Amino acid sequence: MPPIITSLTNPRIKHAVALRDKKTRDADRLMLIEGFDDLSLAVTCLPSLRALFYCPALFKISDGEARAFRQTCAKADAELIEVTEPVFRKIAYRDGPDGWLAVAPQPDLSLERLNPTRPNPLIVIAERVEKPGNLGAILRTADAAGADAVIVCDPIADLTNPNVVRASIGALFSVPVATATNAETLAWLRARGIAIVATTPAATQPFTAVDLTGPIAILVGEEKYGLSRFWLDQADLSVLIPMAGKVNSLNVSVSAALLVYEAVKQRMGR
């Protein structure tokens, strides 16, 4: 059994900390996944893990569950590395860590790998979403609603950012996800006959008044400015979310959830 890592300056520990930086993640094609719940989903969706750092002093599950989970990660090719509590707190990026953190290969985020098989696919497109929490919440909604894919256009927030992984609670790995330019995404949608539904306060019809049962892509835009002129000009349908209060916008992840679940409701009705 390998020795427990106790040094804060151990090269493996320094590399794990460095993976918080996008340049290091992209150069090494790796990412961090922290937390038992997120990892439990990731290990069933990803082809492999690179390493699993664990600290029994921080576990919030039973010893039997911990042993079983380590075995599951080992079967996914993860090197098992026990560390002391001070060392784990150095590599952890969450408040109140639960003693589990993995280094994993970055998932394939190419647009070409997306292949919706339903005749009426439901796609969610997020353009230039900036905050990792919002992007993670959109992924959670897509997973819960059974969306066929999420495409992040001209991204500002990095999908491998640990805070996106955290906010998605692992949905980054359970939903088919891609990143692409606006032009690439438009060509992909047109080639598959998927209609574009843009959300904008300039629209005249509410989102509940349009047919969302066909093959559609629901688009939401940047937190501050909304969708770009590119998508507003290309949209097959433009819809608004009625607002009766004094604020002039909703959180982008809330807007996405409203439209996605309206589509789900309509499809269930059919």
N, C-alpha and C positions, 0 to 999 in steps of 0.2 A: 504494500500500500504506500503510495507516495506521501511524503511529509506534508503536514499542514503549512500553508503559506502564512507566515507571521510578519513579514517585512513589508512596509508600505512602499519600499523602493524596488521590490521584486519586478523584473522586466515584464512578467505577465500582467501584473497589476498596473504598471505604468501604461502598457498598451491598451488595457481595458478602459482606463481613464481617457486616453487619447482618442478612443472611438466616439467620444461625445462630440468631437469636432467633425464636421462634414467632410473636410478635405481628407482626413485620415480614413473615414468610413469609405469614401469613394475610391481612394487609392488602394485600399486593402480589400474592397468589395465585401465589407463586413458591416455588421450592425449589432446593437445591444438590445436585449429583451429582458426586462426585469419584472419580477413578480410571479408568484405561483399560478395565478389565474391566466395571465397573458401567455406564460410559457406552456401551460397545459393545452391551450388552443394551438399555439405555434408548433409544438412538437408533433401534432397530428396533421398539420398542413404543409410544413416545410419538408423538403427532402432530407435535410440533415441539420445538425447543430455542430458548431466547432468546439465549444467548451462550455462547461457548466460550472460556475462558481457557486458554492453554497456554504452557509454558515448555520450550523445547528442551533447556536445560541439565539438566533432570531426567528426560528421556525414558528409558524402559527398553525401547523398541522401536526398530526400524531407522528411518532417515530415510524410506525408501519407505513403510513402514507408517504412519508419522506423517502423511505427505502424503495418503495415501489416506484416513486417518481424518478429517483436517480437511475433506477434500472431502465425505465422508459427512455430517459435521455441518453443513456449509454447505448441503447439499441439504435438511437438516431445518430450514432457516431460521435457523441459529445465526449470529450475528455473531462472527467470528473475531478474538480479541484476544490478541496476544502480550504477555507480561509478563516482566520480569526475575526471576531466582531469588528475591531478597529479597521482591519483591512477591508472587510466587506463594506463598511460605511464609507470608505474612501472611494470604492468603485460604484457604489449605489448612486442613482440619480433621483430616487424617490425619497420623500419624507416618510419616516416610519417603515423602513425596508423590512421585508419578510424573509430575507436570507437566500433568495434565489435570483441569479442573474446569468444569462447566457450570452455568448458570442455566437452569432449565426451568419451564414452567407446572406448577402442581400438578395431578396427575391427578384425574379425577372419582371421588370416593369415595362417591357416593350409592348407597344400597341398591337403588334402582329400576333402576339400570343392569345389575344382575346378572341373568343369564338362563340358568341351566344348561339344557343341551339334552339331556343323557343321561337315560335313564329311571331310572337309579340314581345320582344325583349324590352326590359326596363333598364335603361342606362342612366347613371347619375354622372353629371359632368360638373366639376368645380374649377372655375377659371381664376387663377392668380389668388387663391385663398392664402392668406398670410399667416394666420395663427394656427400653430400645431393643434391646439385644443379643438378648434372648429373643424379642421380636417379629420381629426380622429373621431369626432362626433358624427360627421357625415358618413364615415366608414361604418360606424356602429349602426346607424340607421339603415344603410344599404344592406348590411348583414341581416338585421332583424326583419327587414321587409322582403328579403329574398331577391334583391336586385341582381341583375345579370352581370353588372360590371360597374366600376367607378373609374372614370378617366379624369386625371388632374392635368389641366391644360396650363401651359406656361407657368409652372409652379413657382411659388415663392417659398412656401414651407416645404421642407424636404421630407419625403415620405419615410425615410429611414431615421429621422430625428427621434430620439428616445421619447420625447413628449408626444409625438404623433402616435407611436406605439402604445404609450400609456393611455392616452385619451381614447384610442380605439378599442382598448381592452382586448387586444389581439385580433380584432376584425381585419386589420391590415393583411393578415395571412389567410383569412377565411373567405374573403371576397376577391374575385378577379379584379386586379387593379393595374392601371397603366398610367404612364406619364407621356405627354406628347405636346407638340405645338398646336395652336389653334387650327392651322391649315391642315396638318396631318389628321387631326380629329375630325374635321369637317369632311375630308375625303373619305375617311373610314365610315362615317355615318351615311354619307350619300351612297357609297357602294353597297350598303346593306339595306337601303330604303328605310332608314330610321328617321322619323320626324323630329325636329328640333323644337323644344318648348322652352322659351326664354321667360324668366321672371323679371319683371320691370314695373315700377310704379307708373310708368307712362302708358301701360296697356289699358284697354277699356273693358276687358272682360275678366271676371274673377276666375281663379284656377278651378273652382268647383263647377264652373259652367261649361267646361270644354271636355271633349272625349279623350280620355287618357288610357284607353284600353288597347290601342294599337301599339306597334313598335315605336317607342319614343325614347328620347334622351331629354331628361330634365336638367336644365342648366341653371346654376347659381354662380354669382360672381364675387369679386373682391369685396372685402368687408366695407371699405370706405366708399368705393365708386360703383359697385355692382358690375354687371356685365359690360364688356367692351362693345364699341360700335360694331366690331367684326361680327359678333354673335347676334346682336340686335338686328343687323341687316340680313343675316342668314336665316333667322328663325322662321319656322313654318307657323308657329303659334306664339303669341305674346300674351302672358297672363299676369294678373296682379294679385297680391294678397291684400284683401280689404283690411284697413286699419281705422279703428274708430277713436283711438286715443290721440295724444299730442306728439308722441315720438314719431319720427318719419321713416323708421326702418326696423326690421327684426334682425336678430342674429342670423348669420348665413346658414348655420347648421339647423336652426329652427325652421327657416324658410324651406330648406331642402326636405326636412322631415314632413312638413305639411303637404308638399306636393307629392312626395313619394307615397305617403300613406293614402292620399286621395286616389292615386293611381291604383294602389292595392285594393282600396274599397270598391272602386268601380269594377275592377277585374273580378273580385269576389262576387259582386252583384250579377255579373254576366254568367 
